[in-house]
Amino acid sequence: MGTFCTSPTGGIKALAGLIPIHLYLKKLVKQSCLRTATLPSQHALMSLLSAKHSKGTSSHPQSLTLLNNTQCACLKGPLLDTEASLLNPTECFDPLHAEATPGCRLLDSFLDHVSFHPCNCSSPRDCKSYLQSLNRLCLEASSSPSTLVVVTDASVIPSRRMQAVSAAHLWNLGQQVSSSKAPAGRTTAPDAELFAIRLGIAKATSMAIECIILITDSLGSAR
């Protein structure tokens, strides 16, 4: 970031787009627990979970299936955290999905169909030139019926006592044709931005268009 070593850590993290370390650790723990849902049924960890999450694997003598409520209440460890995380998953996990196979991902298959145009915000001259090119791009898009402009953004409450909100607005021929807003949960700003991009792209691909121009202030989430 080019700052001094005595600069406030919280401010530097905000400018760099990094979440606080305690939230980052919680995110890693949650990801580690949910990753269990992507394991195949032959994995050794499956035999330690309850019958509901073991994917049909035979129970280990020390598995949670054979423990009573009193024993589970006294037991502490990552295995119980994993079991609790798998109770209400919000996404379906497929460890061998075709779209996740190297060589079959979106950018692997359609590299020439996707391009990114970052902006050097540290240079006022480059920023001004970028805004001018963006205005020309939107003007050209407004005259093409087969081009859709998708503008996305997200709002995260700093106190994290309320849900984040993700929104996407779709424009065609200079007119707003659709608008999508949805709560993103008590999540981080990058995840809320990613959900906003998903809202816009999912709606855009349901229309008869040939080109999608996505405008977002979170290029990292877009990549």
N, CA and C of each residue as an Amber inpcrd file, in Angstrom:
protein
   669
   0.8170000  -1.2170000   0.0000000   0.0000000   0.0000000   0.0000000
   0.8490000   1.2650000   0.0000000   2.1440000   1.1280000   0.2390000
   3.0080000   2.2960000   0.2460000   2.8660000   3.1600000   1.4800000
   2.4260000   2.5760000   2.6010000   2.2360000   3.3350000   3.8350000
   3.4290000   3.1350000   4.7650000   3.4500000   3.9280000   5.8320000
   4.5000000   3.7970000   6.8380000   4.1800000   2.6320000   7.7660000
   5.2030000   2.1240000   8.4390000   5.0080000   0.9930000   9.3470000
   4.2030000   1.3980000  10.5770000   4.0980000   2.6910000  10.8530000
   3.3210000   3.1600000  12.0100000   1.8940000   3.5340000  11.6450000
   1.4840000   3.2720000  10.4070000   0.1170000   3.5970000   9.9850000
  -0.8800000   2.7080000  10.7170000  -2.1000000   3.2110000  10.9860000
  -3.1230000   2.4060000  11.6800000  -3.4570000   1.1460000  10.8890000
  -3.4060000   0.0170000  11.5690000  -3.6410000  -1.2580000  10.8990000
  -5.0620000  -1.3570000  10.3630000  -6.0440000  -0.8950000  11.1650000
  -7.4310000  -0.9880000  10.7310000  -7.6910000  -0.2070000   9.4570000
  -7.1260000   0.9930000   9.3620000  -7.3180000   1.7990000   8.1620000
  -6.6630000   1.1900000   6.9390000  -5.4670000   0.6080000   7.1240000
  -4.7740000  -0.0250000   5.9990000  -5.5640000  -1.2300000   5.4950000
  -6.1110000  -2.0150000   6.4110000  -6.9040000  -3.1830000   6.0030000
  -8.1350000  -2.7490000   5.2250000  -8.7490000  -1.6450000   5.6570000
  -9.9390000  -1.1610000   4.9490000  -9.5870000  -0.7140000   3.5380000
  -8.4640000  -0.0030000   3.3900000  -8.0450000   0.4630000   2.0650000
  -7.6240000  -0.6930000   1.1660000  -7.0190000  -1.7140000   1.7640000
  -6.5580000  -2.8640000   0.9840000  -7.6640000  -3.8710000   0.7130000
  -8.8350000  -3.6590000   1.3190000  -9.9370000  -4.5900000   1.1100000
  -9.8090000  -5.8790000   1.8920000  -9.0750000  -5.8570000   3.0200000
  -8.8850000  -7.0500000   3.8430000  -9.8410000  -7.0170000   5.0220000
 -10.4370000  -8.1490000   5.3300000 -11.3430000  -8.2210000   6.4740000
 -10.5280000  -8.3720000   7.7490000 -11.0930000  -8.0030000   8.9090000
 -10.3710000  -8.1590000  10.1820000  -9.9260000  -9.6050000  10.4030000
  -8.8250000  -9.7730000  11.1080000  -8.2220000 -11.0930000  11.2400000
  -9.1410000 -12.0730000  11.9600000  -9.9190000 -11.6010000  12.9590000
 -10.7830000 -12.5440000  13.6840000 -11.9170000 -13.0390000  12.7810000
 -12.4100000 -12.1750000  11.8790000 -13.4350000 -12.6180000  10.9400000
 -12.8360000 -13.5340000   9.8760000 -11.5790000 -13.2670000   9.5100000
 -10.9210000 -14.1220000   8.5260000 -10.7080000 -15.5290000   9.0920000
 -10.3580000 -15.6190000  10.3760000 -10.1810000 -16.9300000  11.0010000
 -11.5090000 -17.6800000  11.0830000 -12.5890000 -16.9420000  11.4110000
 -13.9080000 -17.5780000  11.4260000 -14.2850000 -18.0870000  10.0410000
 -13.9370000 -17.3200000   9.0260000 -14.2280000 -17.7310000   7.6540000
 -13.4780000 -19.0060000   7.2990000 -12.2030000 -19.1040000   7.7000000
 -11.4150000 -20.3070000   7.4180000 -11.9900000 -21.5240000   8.1290000
 -12.4140000 -21.3270000   9.3850000 -13.0030000 -22.4420000  10.1390000
 -14.2930000 -22.9100000   9.4760000 -15.1230000 -21.9450000   9.0600000
 -16.3870000 -22.3050000   8.4160000 -16.1380000 -23.0180000   7.1030000
 -15.1790000 -22.5440000   6.3280000 -14.8560000 -23.2020000   5.0650000
 -14.3350000 -24.6120000   5.2990000 -13.5170000 -24.7840000   6.3470000
 -12.9850000 -26.1030000   6.6470000 -14.0950000 -27.0760000   7.0140000
 -15.0730000 -26.5920000   7.7770000 -16.1920000 -27.4670000   8.1660000
 -17.0620000 -27.8140000   6.9720000 -17.3770000 -26.8110000   6.1490000
 -18.2390000 -27.0650000   4.9990000 -17.5430000 -27.8860000   3.9230000
 -16.2070000 -27.8740000   3.9170000 -15.4870000 -28.6620000   2.9280000
 -15.7450000 -30.1560000   3.1140000 -16.1780000 -30.5400000   4.3130000
 -16.4810000 -31.9440000   4.5560000 -17.6020000 -32.4280000   3.6450000
 -18.5110000 -31.5250000   3.2910000 -19.6220000 -31.9120000   2.4230000
 -19.1630000 -32.2660000   1.0220000 -17.9550000 -31.8570000   0.6480000
 -17.4390000 -32.1570000  -0.6880000 -16.6120000 -33.4360000  -0.7180000
 -16.4000000 -34.0520000   0.4440000 -15.5750000 -35.2670000   0.4890000
 -16.3490000 -36.4570000  -0.0630000 -15.6720000 -37.3900000  -0.7150000
 -16.3620000 -38.5960000  -1.1990000 -16.7490000 -39.5030000  -0.0460000
 -17.6400000 -40.4390000  -0.3150000 -18.1350000 -41.3360000   0.7390000
 -17.0460000 -42.2660000   1.2630000 -15.9630000 -42.4690000   0.4950000
 -14.8900000 -43.3700000   0.9280000 -13.9230000 -42.6950000   1.8960000
 -14.0720000 -41.3930000   2.1130000 -13.1440000 -40.6980000   2.9900000
 -13.3130000 -41.1730000   4.4290000 -12.2000000 -41.2570000   5.1510000
 -12.2340000 -41.7860000   6.5180000 -13.0570000 -40.9130000   7.4490000
 -13.1180000 -39.6190000   7.2000000 -13.8670000 -38.7280000   8.0780000
 -15.3630000 -39.0000000   8.0330000 -15.8550000 -39.5440000   6.9230000
 -17.2900000 -39.8170000   6.7970000 -17.7700000 -40.8270000   7.8320000
 -16.9150000 -41.7720000   8.1810000 -17.3130000 -42.8120000   9.1320000
 -17.4200000 -42.2870000  10.5590000 -16.9000000 -41.0800000  10.8220000
 -16.9680000 -40.5130000  12.1700000 -18.1890000 -39.6210000  12.3710000
 -18.8370000 -39.2260000  11.2880000 -19.9990000 -38.3510000  11.3940000
 -21.2470000 -39.1650000  11.6850000 -22.3350000 -38.4530000  11.9260000
 -23.5980000 -39.1270000  12.1780000 -24.1060000 -39.7720000  10.9010000
 -25.0980000 -40.6350000  11.0440000 -25.6240000 -41.3530000   9.8850000
 -26.2140000 -40.4090000   8.8510000 -26.6750000 -39.2320000   9.2800000
 -27.2880000 -38.2730000   8.3660000 -26.2810000 -37.6880000   7.3940000
 -25.0210000 -37.5680000   7.8250000 -24.0050000 -36.9150000   6.9980000
 -22.8860000 -37.8590000   6.5740000 -23.0050000 -39.1380000   6.8580000
 -21.9310000 -40.0770000   6.5530000 -21.9640000 -40.5880000   5.1190000
 -22.9860000 -40.2190000   4.3500000 -23.1310000 -40.6330000   2.9490000
 -23.1410000 -42.1510000   2.7990000 -23.7530000 -42.8230000   3.7680000
 -23.9040000 -44.2720000   3.6840000 -22.7020000 -45.0670000   4.1210000
 -21.6770000 -44.4060000   4.6600000 -20.4720000 -45.1080000   5.1050000
 -20.7220000 -45.8360000   6.4220000 -20.1140000 -46.9770000   6.5930000
 -20.2500000 -47.7300000   7.8440000 -19.6660000 -46.9280000   9.0010000
 -20.3700000 -46.9390000  10.1240000 -19.9720000 -46.1200000  11.2670000
 -18.7330000 -46.6790000  11.9510000 -17.8490000 -45.7760000  12.3290000
 -16.6690000 -46.1280000  13.1160000 -17.0930000 -46.3760000  14.5640000
 -16.4070000 -47.2150000  15.3110000 -16.7800000 -47.4440000  16.7250000
 -16.8090000 -46.1700000  17.5520000 -16.0810000 -45.1320000  17.1500000
 -16.0670000 -43.8700000  17.8890000 -16.8550000 -42.7740000  17.1610000
 -17.7500000 -43.1390000  16.2700000 -18.4890000 -42.1500000  15.4930000
 -19.5580000 -41.4750000  16.3430000 -20.0400000 -40.3500000  15.8620000
 -21.0790000 -39.6120000  16.5850000 -22.4020000 -40.3580000  16.6040000
 -22.5980000 -41.2700000  15.6730000 -23.8510000 -42.0290000  15.6210000
 -24.0380000 -42.8890000  16.8710000 -22.9510000 -43.4090000  17.4170000
 -23.0150000 -44.3290000  18.5530000 -22.9560000 -43.6090000  19.8910000
 -22.9030000 -42.2800000  19.8990000 -22.8580000 -41.5260000  21.1520000
 -24.2500000 -41.0370000  21.5230000 -24.5310000 -41.0480000  22.8070000
 -25.8170000 -40.5280000  23.2630000 -25.7290000 -39.0160000  23.4470000
 -26.8560000 -38.3970000  23.8110000 -26.8940000 -36.9400000  23.9470000
 -25.9550000 -36.4390000  25.0440000 -25.8440000 -37.1820000  26.1450000
 -24.9630000 -36.7720000  27.2410000 -23.5080000 -36.7900000  26.8080000
 -23.1300000 -37.8110000  26.0790000 -21.7540000 -37.9080000  25.6100000
 -21.4440000 -36.8170000  24.5860000 -22.3990000 -36.5340000  23.7120000
 -22.1870000 -35.4730000  22.7210000 -22.0640000 -34.1150000  23.3890000
 -22.8270000 -33.9100000  24.4900000 -22.7610000 -32.6350000  25.1930000
 -21.4070000 -32.4240000  25.8620000 -20.7710000 -33.5070000  26.2920000
 -19.4600000 -33.4060000  26.9420000 -18.3170000 -33.3750000  25.9400000
 -18.6020000 -33.7810000  24.7290000 -17.5490000 -33.8580000  23.7200000
 -17.2790000 -32.4870000  23.1100000 -16.0220000 -32.1310000  22.9810000
 -15.6060000 -30.8720000  22.3750000 -14.5740000 -31.1720000  21.2830000
 -14.6900000 -30.4770000  20.1830000 -13.6990000 -30.6870000  19.1260000
 -14.2170000 -30.2530000  17.7720000 -13.3580000 -30.2460000  16.7770000
 -13.7570000 -29.8130000  15.4380000 -14.7820000 -30.7250000  14.7800000
 -14.8640000 -31.9790000  15.2300000 -15.8150000 -32.8950000  14.6240000
 -17.2510000 -32.4420000  14.8820000 -17.5120000 -31.9690000  16.1010000
 -18.8510000 -31.4610000  16.4130000 -19.1420000 -30.1640000  15.6630000
 -18.1250000 -29.3230000  15.4920000 -18.3150000 -28.1000000  14.7150000
 -18.6630000 -28.4290000  13.2700000 -18.0080000 -29.4470000  12.7380000
 -18.3140000 -29.8820000  11.3780000 -19.7320000 -30.4190000  11.2800000
 -20.1170000 -31.2130000  12.2630000 -21.4680000 -31.7750000  12.2750000
 -22.5170000 -30.6710000  12.3390000 -22.2690000 -29.6420000  13.1560000
 -23.2240000 -28.5380000  13.2770000 -23.2920000 -27.7180000  11.9930000
 -22.1720000 -27.5620000  11.3010000 -22.1590000 -26.7760000  10.0670000
 -22.9040000 -27.4670000   8.9380000 -22.9940000 -28.7810000   8.9960000
 -23.6560000 -29.5360000   7.9410000 -25.1440000 -29.7080000   8.1690000
 -25.6830000 -29.1710000   9.2710000 -27.1060000 -29.3410000   9.5660000
 -27.9730000 -28.5880000   8.5760000 -27.5910000 -27.3400000   8.2760000
 -28.4140000 -26.5180000   7.3910000 -27.5530000 -25.8900000   6.2900000
 -26.9810000 -26.6940000   5.4140000 -26.1860000 -26.0990000   4.3240000
 -27.0870000 -25.3640000   3.3430000 -26.6150000 -24.2270000   2.8600000
 -27.4010000 -23.4210000   1.9260000 -27.0320000 -23.6850000   0.4770000
 -25.9890000 -24.4710000   0.2390000 -25.5660000 -24.7620000  -1.1240000
 -25.3810000 -26.2750000  -1.2760000 -25.5310000 -26.7360000  -2.5150000
 -25.2880000 -28.1330000  -2.8330000 -23.8290000 -28.2830000  -3.2660000
 -23.1390000 -29.2530000  -2.6930000 -21.7230000 -29.4570000  -2.9700000
 -21.5460000 -30.6780000  -3.8670000 -20.7680000 -30.4990000  -4.9140000
 -20.4180000 -31.5980000  -5.8140000 -18.9150000 -31.5380000  -6.0490000
 -18.1360000 -32.4160000  -5.3890000 -16.6700000 -32.3240000  -5.5060000
 -16.1450000 -32.6320000  -6.8970000 -16.9110000 -33.3130000  -7.7270000
 -16.4370000 -33.7140000  -9.0570000 -17.2910000 -33.1020000 -10.1600000
 -17.8000000 -31.8940000  -9.9220000 -18.6330000 -31.2470000 -10.9350000
 -17.7990000 -30.9260000 -12.1700000 -18.4210000 -31.0520000 -13.3320000
 -17.6900000 -30.8640000 -14.5920000 -17.1590000 -29.4390000 -14.7340000
 -17.9070000 -28.4550000 -14.2270000 -17.4770000 -27.0670000 -14.3710000
 -16.2820000 -26.7330000 -13.4850000 -15.9890000 -27.5760000 -12.4840000
 -14.8480000 -27.3430000 -11.6000000 -13.6000000 -28.0970000 -12.0440000
 -13.6930000 -28.8470000 -13.1200000 -12.5520000 -29.6130000 -13.6110000
 -11.5780000 -28.7000000 -14.3460000 -10.2930000 -28.7520000 -14.0420000
  -9.3250000 -27.9200000 -14.7750000  -9.4310000 -28.1470000 -16.2750000
  -9.5240000 -27.0570000 -17.0060000  -9.7010000 -27.1340000 -18.4480000
 -11.1310000 -26.9790000 -18.8820000 -12.0620000 -27.1260000 -17.9360000
 -13.4900000 -27.0010000 -18.2450000 -14.1270000 -25.8150000 -17.5380000
 -13.3200000 -25.0270000 -16.8070000 -13.8700000 -23.8600000 -16.1330000
 -14.2580000 -22.8000000 -17.1540000 -14.9850000 -21.8000000 -16.6710000
 -15.4990000 -20.7650000 -17.5680000 -14.3790000 -20.0780000 -18.3410000
 -13.3370000 -19.6230000 -17.6230000 -12.2500000 -18.9160000 -18.2910000
 -11.3580000 -19.8600000 -19.0950000 -11.3790000 -21.1630000 -18.7680000
 -10.6200000 -22.1260000 -19.5550000 -11.2720000 -22.3750000 -20.9130000
 -12.5990000 -22.4320000 -20.9000000 -13.3270000 -22.7520000 -22.1260000
 -13.6390000 -21.5310000 -22.9780000 -13.8220000 -20.3730000 -22.3230000
 -14.2310000 -19.1680000 -23.0530000 -13.3310000 -17.9920000 -22.6860000
 -12.0330000 -18.2150000 -22.7640000 -11.0860000 -17.1720000 -22.3870000
 -11.2150000 -15.9420000 -23.2900000 -11.5000000 -16.1680000 -24.5730000
 -11.6050000 -15.0490000 -25.5000000 -12.9540000 -14.3350000 -25.4100000
 -13.8570000 -14.8380000 -24.5770000 -15.1700000 -14.2080000 -24.4120000
 -15.2220000 -13.2820000 -23.2040000 -14.2140000 -13.3290000 -22.3290000
 -14.2260000 -12.5480000 -21.0860000 -12.9820000 -11.6790000 -21.0310000
 -13.1540000 -10.4160000 -20.7040000 -12.0120000  -9.5050000 -20.5650000
 -12.2630000  -8.5840000 -19.3790000 -11.1830000  -8.2070000 -18.7020000
 -11.2510000  -7.3190000 -17.5460000 -10.5570000  -6.0050000 -17.8840000
 -11.1080000  -4.9230000 -17.3740000 -10.5600000  -3.5960000 -17.6370000
 -10.3810000  -2.8600000 -16.3090000  -9.2580000  -3.0940000 -15.6140000
  -9.0320000  -2.4360000 -14.3170000  -8.6970000  -0.9650000 -14.4970000
  -8.8270000  -0.2360000 -13.4070000  -8.5460000   1.2010000 -13.4010000
  -7.4810000   1.4970000 -12.3570000  -6.5110000   2.3050000 -12.7330000
  -5.4660000   2.7370000 -11.8130000  -5.9590000   3.9910000 -11.0800000
  -6.6280000   3.7710000  -9.9510000  -7.2290000   4.8880000  -9.2230000
  -6.1930000   5.7720000  -8.5350000  -4.9550000   5.3140000  -8.4200000
  -3.9320000   6.1170000  -7.7590000  -3.4520000   7.2730000  -8.6300000
  -3.7170000   7.2120000  -9.9140000  -3.3050000   8.2670000 -10.8380000
  -4.5350000   9.0470000 -11.2960000  -4.6570000  10.3220000 -10.9490000
  -5.8190000  11.1130000 -11.3820000  -5.9660000  11.1540000 -12.8970000
  -4.8450000  11.2210000 -13.6120000  -4.9200000  11.2810000 -15.0690000
  -5.4710000   9.9820000 -15.6370000  -4.9620000   8.8380000 -15.1240000
  -5.4540000   7.5400000 -15.5940000  -6.9140000   7.3430000 -15.2260000
  -7.3020000   7.8220000 -14.0420000  -8.6850000   7.6790000 -13.6040000
  -9.6270000   8.4890000 -14.5000000  -9.2110000   9.6950000 -14.8510000
 -10.0340000  10.5320000 -15.7280000 -10.1560000   9.9080000 -17.1110000
  -9.0510000   9.3930000 -17.6360000  -9.0780000   8.7410000 -18.9360000
  -9.9460000   7.4930000 -18.9150000  -9.8990000   6.7680000 -17.7900000
 -10.7090000   5.5570000 -17.6620000 -12.1940000   5.9060000 -17.6400000
 -12.5630000   6.9550000 -16.9290000 -13.9680000   7.3680000 -16.8760000
 -14.4730000   7.7940000 -18.2520000 -13.6300000   8.4630000 -19.0070000
 -14.0190000   8.8630000 -20.3570000 -14.2480000   7.6550000 -21.2610000
 -13.3570000   6.6770000 -21.1560000 -13.5320000   5.4570000 -21.9590000
 -14.7600000   4.6780000 -21.5150000 -15.0500000   4.7130000 -20.2050000
 -16.2360000   4.0290000 -19.6930000 -17.5050000   4.7080000 -20.1950000
 -17.4950000   6.0410000 -20.2590000 -18.6480000   6.7610000 -20.7940000
 -18.8760000   6.4240000 -22.2690000 -17.7920000   6.3420000 -23.0310000
 -17.9240000   5.9810000 -24.4500000 -18.4570000   4.5650000 -24.6140000
 -17.9870000   3.6680000 -23.7460000 -18.4420000   2.2820000 -23.8090000
 -19.9380000   2.1830000 -23.5200000 -20.3980000   2.8840000 -22.4960000
 -21.8260000   2.8560000 -22.1560000 -22.6680000   3.5130000 -23.2430000
 -22.1210000   4.5590000 -23.8860000 -22.8490000   5.2210000 -24.9680000
 -23.0000000   4.2920000 -26.1610000 -21.9490000   3.5680000 -26.4900000
 -22.0350000   2.6070000 -27.5820000 -22.9900000   1.4690000 -27.2380000
 -22.9670000   1.0410000 -25.9740000 -23.8460000  -0.0580000 -25.5610000
 -25.3130000   0.3470000 -25.6060000 -25.6060000   1.6330000 -25.3580000
 -26.9980000   2.0960000 -25.3520000 -27.6290000   2.0900000 -26.7380000
 -26.8160000   1.9630000 -27.7900000 -27.3440000   1.9390000 -29.1540000
 -27.4170000   0.5310000 -29.7250000 -27.0290000  -0.4710000 -28.9360000
 -27.0340000  -1.8530000 -29.4130000 -28.0850000  -2.6650000 -28.6510000
 -29.0930000  -3.1930000 -29.3320000 -30.1200000  -3.9740000 -28.6300000
 -29.6150000  -5.3090000 -28.0950000 -28.4670000  -5.7770000 -28.6030000
 -27.9470000  -7.0740000 -28.1630000 -26.9280000  -6.9440000 -27.0310000
 -26.7340000  -5.7130000 -26.5150000 -25.7720000  -5.4750000 -25.4310000
 -26.5130000  -5.0650000 -24.1690000 -26.1180000  -5.6550000 -23.0620000
 -26.7470000  -5.3690000 -21.7690000 -25.6790000  -4.8640000 -20.8070000
 -25.9680000  -3.7610000 -20.1420000 -25.0670000  -3.1990000 -19.1450000
 -25.5790000  -3.5810000 -17.7610000 -24.7350000  -4.2310000 -16.9860000
 -25.0980000  -4.6830000 -15.6400000 -24.2650000  -3.8980000 -14.6310000
 -24.9180000  -3.1710000 -13.7470000 -24.2530000  -2.3830000 -12.7130000
 -24.5680000  -3.0200000 -11.3620000 -23.5390000  -3.4070000 -10.6220000
 -23.7360000  -4.1140000  -9.3550000 -23.0350000  -3.3790000  -8.2200000
 -23.5740000  -3.5680000  -7.0220000 -22.9520000  -3.0100000  -5.8180000
 -23.5580000  -3.7080000  -4.6100000 -22.9120000  -3.5270000  -3.4730000
 -23.3860000  -4.1410000  -2.2330000 -23.1680000  -3.1820000  -1.0780000
 -24.0010000  -3.3080000  -0.0680000 -23.9120000  -2.4630000   1.1230000
 -23.7900000  -3.3520000   2.3490000 -22.7320000  -3.1420000   3.1170000
 -22.4750000  -3.9440000   4.3190000 -22.5210000  -3.0340000   5.5340000
 -23.3430000  -3.3810000   6.5160000 -23.4570000  -2.5970000   7.7440000
 -22.1990000  -2.8330000   8.5750000 -21.4800000  -1.7760000   8.9800000
 -20.2270000  -1.9710000   9.7330000 -20.4160000  -2.7370000  11.0400000
 -21.5440000  -2.5360000  11.7030000 -21.7410000  -3.2000000  12.9890000
 -21.9860000  -4.6930000  12.8560000 -22.3380000  -5.1380000  11.6310000
 -22.6070000  -6.5490000  11.3360000 -23.7590000  -7.1090000  12.1690000
 -24.6130000  -6.2320000  12.6860000 -25.8060000  -6.7150000  13.3760000
 -26.9830000  -6.8600000  12.4180000 -26.8020000  -6.4130000  11.1790000
 -27.8350000  -6.5210000  10.1670000 -27.2290000  -7.1550000   8.9180000
 -28.0850000  -7.6480000   8.0440000 -27.6210000  -8.3180000   6.8410000
 -27.0940000  -7.3160000   5.8160000 -26.1820000  -7.7910000   5.0020000
 -25.7280000  -7.0090000   3.8510000 -26.7670000  -7.1140000   2.7420000
 -26.7680000  -6.1390000   1.8570000 -27.7160000  -6.0980000   0.7480000
 -26.9420000  -6.0210000  -0.5530000 -27.2980000  -6.8690000  -1.4930000
 -26.6810000  -6.8790000  -2.8180000 -27.7150000  -6.4490000  -3.8510000
 -27.2640000  -5.6720000  -4.8310000 -28.1880000  -5.1480000  -5.8350000
 -27.5310000  -5.1740000  -7.2020000 -28.3600000  -5.3310000  -8.2280000
 -27.8990000  -5.3250000  -9.6170000 -28.9520000  -4.6510000 -10.4820000
 -28.5280000  -3.6950000 -11.2950000 -29.4150000  -2.9890000 -12.2200000
 -28.9820000  -3.3060000 -13.6450000 -29.9440000  -3.6120000 -14.4970000
 -29.6770000  -3.9910000 -15.8810000 -30.2350000  -2.9310000 -16.8230000
 -29.3910000  -2.4940000 -17.7740000 -29.7650000  -1.4460000 -18.7100000
 -29.6060000  -1.9510000 -20.1390000 -30.5940000  -1.5880000 -20.9700000
 -30.5520000  -1.9370000 -22.3830000 -31.1630000  -0.7990000 -23.1980000
 -30.4300000  -0.3500000 -24.2240000 -30.8740000   0.7670000 -25.0630000
 -31.1340000   2.0300000 -24.2470000 -30.3020000   2.2320000 -23.2170000
 -30.4140000   3.4250000 -22.3930000 -31.5520000   3.4060000 -21.3940000
 -32.2410000   2.2850000 -21.2530000 -33.3570000   2.1720000 -20.3270000
 -33.1000000   1.0430000 -19.3440000 -33.5120000   1.2550000 -18.1070000
 -33.3750000   0.1950000 -17.1080000 -34.4590000  -0.8490000 -17.3480000
 -34.0460000  -2.0780000 -17.5870000 -34.9840000  -3.1490000 -17.9230000
 -35.2250000  -4.1020000 -16.7620000 -34.3620000  -4.0730000 -15.7770000
 -34.5530000  -4.9840000 -14.6490000 -33.7450000  -4.4880000 -13.4610000
 -34.1880000  -4.8750000 -12.2780000 -33.4980000  -4.5240000 -11.0430000
 -33.6670000  -5.6600000 -10.0470000 -32.5650000  -6.0960000  -9.4640000
 -32.5960000  -7.1980000  -8.5030000 -31.9230000  -6.7670000  -7.2150000
 -32.6120000  -6.9880000  -6.1080000 -32.0630000  -6.7030000  -4.7780000
 -32.3560000  -7.8960000  -3.8870000 -31.3680000  -8.2620000  -3.0510000
 -31.5480000  -9.4200000  -2.1880000 -30.6420000  -9.2980000  -0.9750000
 -31.0950000  -9.7830000   0.1890000 -30.2110000  -9.8090000   1.3650000
 -29.1210000 -10.8520000   1.1810000 -27.9070000 -10.4830000   1.5550000
 -26.7630000 -11.3780000   1.3830000 -26.3450000 -12.0460000   2.6870000
 -27.0700000 -11.7720000   3.7820000 -26.7020000 -12.3540000   5.0620000
 -25.6370000 -11.5250000   5.7700000 -25.2400000 -11.9760000   6.9320000
 -24.2010000 -11.2860000   7.7000000 -22.8460000 -11.7610000   7.1960000
 -22.4380000 -11.2050000   6.1000000 -21.2380000 -11.6620000   5.4160000
 -20.2650000 -10.5160000   5.2270000 -19.1510000 -10.8010000   4.6030000
 -18.1270000  -9.7920000   4.3620000 -18.4340000  -9.0390000   3.0660000
 -17.7630000  -7.9080000   2.8820000 -17.9940000  -7.0780000   1.7010000
 -17.6600000  -7.8120000   0.3960000 -16.5180000  -8.5340000   0.2890000
 -16.2460000  -9.2470000  -0.9670000 -17.3080000 -10.2810000  -1.3150000
 -17.8190000 -10.9980000  -0.3050000 -18.8550000 -11.9880000  -0.5770000
 -20.1560000 -11.3240000  -1.0060000 -20.4900000 -10.1870000  -0.3820000
 -21.6970000  -9.4620000  -0.7780000 -21.5700000  -8.9240000  -2.1940000
 -20.3730000  -8.4450000  -2.5580000 -20.1430000  -7.9690000  -3.9180000
 -20.2540000  -9.1290000  -4.9120000 -19.7280000 -10.2770000  -4.5500000
 -19.7980000 -11.4440000  -5.4220000 -21.2460000 -11.8820000  -5.6280000
 -22.0470000 -11.8050000  -4.5830000 -23.4580000 -12.1690000  -4.7000000
 -24.1940000 -11.1810000  -5.5990000 -23.8200000  -9.9030000  -5.5200000
 -24.4370000  -8.9000000  -6.3970000 -24.1070000  -9.1870000  -7.8570000
 -22.8500000  -9.5700000  -8.1220000 -22.4640000  -9.9210000  -9.4920000
 -23.2430000 -11.1320000  -9.9730000 -23.4290000 -12.0940000  -9.0970000
 -24.1970000 -13.2830000  -9.4640000 -25.6330000 -12.9220000  -9.8070000
 -26.2430000 -12.0220000  -9.0250000 -27.6100000 -11.6000000  -9.3160000
 -27.7090000 -11.0050000 -10.7180000 -26.7640000 -10.1210000 -11.0380000
 -26.8060000  -9.4690000 -12.3430000 -26.5510000 -10.4120000 -13.4990000
 -25.5250000 -11.2610000 -13.3650000 -25.1850000 -12.1780000 -14.4560000
 -26.2830000 -13.2230000 -14.6590000 -26.8520000 -13.7280000 -13.5730000
 -27.9140000 -14.7380000 -13.6910000 -29.1280000 -14.1610000 -14.4110000
 -29.4620000 -12.8990000 -14.1050000 -30.5940000 -12.2680000 -14.7780000
 -30.2570000 -11.9580000 -16.2320000 -29.0150000 -11.5230000 -16.4990000
 -28.6270000 -11.1510000 -17.8600000 -28.6160000 -12.3580000 -18.7870000
 -28.1520000 -13.5070000 -18.2950000 -28.0680000 -14.6910000 -19.1490000
 -29.4420000 -15.2830000 -19.4600000 -30.4730000 -14.8320000 -18.7830000
 -31.8280000 -15.3040000 -19.0890000 -32.4730000 -14.4940000 -20.2060000
 -31.7700000 -13.4600000 -20.6960000 -32.3020000 -12.6180000 -21.7660000
 -31.5920000 -12.9320000 -23.0800000 -32.2330000 -12.5500000 -24.1730000
 -31.6910000 -12.7890000 -25.5080000 -30.7090000 -11.6770000 -25.8690000
 -29.4580000 -11.8190000 -25.4290000 -28.4240000 -10.8250000 -25.6840000
 -27.1510000 -11.5290000 -26.1290000 -26.2020000 -10.7510000 -26.6390000
 -24.9440000 -11.2960000 -27.1140000 -23.7400000 -10.7900000 -26.3320000
 -23.8900000  -9.6510000 -25.6370000 -22.7590000  -9.0510000 -24.9370000
 -23.2240000  -8.5080000 -23.5900000 -22.4430000  -8.7760000 -22.5440000
 -22.7330000  -8.2840000 -21.1970000 -21.5760000  -7.4050000 -20.7450000
 -21.8830000  -6.1780000 -20.3690000 -20.8840000  -5.2710000 -19.8100000
 -21.1770000  -5.1400000 -18.3170000 -20.2690000  -5.6300000 -17.5070000
 -20.4420000  -5.5990000 -16.0580000 -19.6290000  -4.4480000 -15.4660000
 -20.2910000  -3.5850000 -14.7130000 -19.6320000  -2.4630000 -14.0420000
 -19.7140000  -2.7050000 -12.5430000 -18.5680000  -2.8460000 -11.9010000
 -18.5010000  -3.1180000 -10.4690000 -17.2760000  -2.4260000  -9.8810000
 -17.3500000  -2.1070000  -8.6020000 -16.2020000  -1.5020000  -7.9110000
 -15.4050000  -2.5570000  -7.1460000 -15.6670000  -3.8300000  -7.4130000
 -14.9490000  -4.9230000  -6.7590000 -14.4300000  -5.8770000  -7.8370000
 -13.3400000  -5.4910000  -8.4640000 -12.7990000  -6.2990000  -9.5540000
 -12.2660000  -7.6420000  -9.0470000 -11.7930000  -7.6730000  -7.7970000
 -11.3230000  -8.9300000  -7.2380000 -12.4220000  -9.9760000  -7.1700000
 -13.6160000  -9.5680000  -6.7480000 -14.7450000 -10.4940000  -6.7150000
 -15.1530000 -10.9070000  -8.1130000 -15.0800000  -9.9870000  -9.0670000
 -15.4390000 -10.3110000 -10.4390000 -14.4880000 -11.3480000 -11.0290000
 -13.1950000 -11.2240000 -10.7330000 -12.2370000 -12.2020000 -11.2560000
 -12.4900000 -13.5830000 -10.6560000
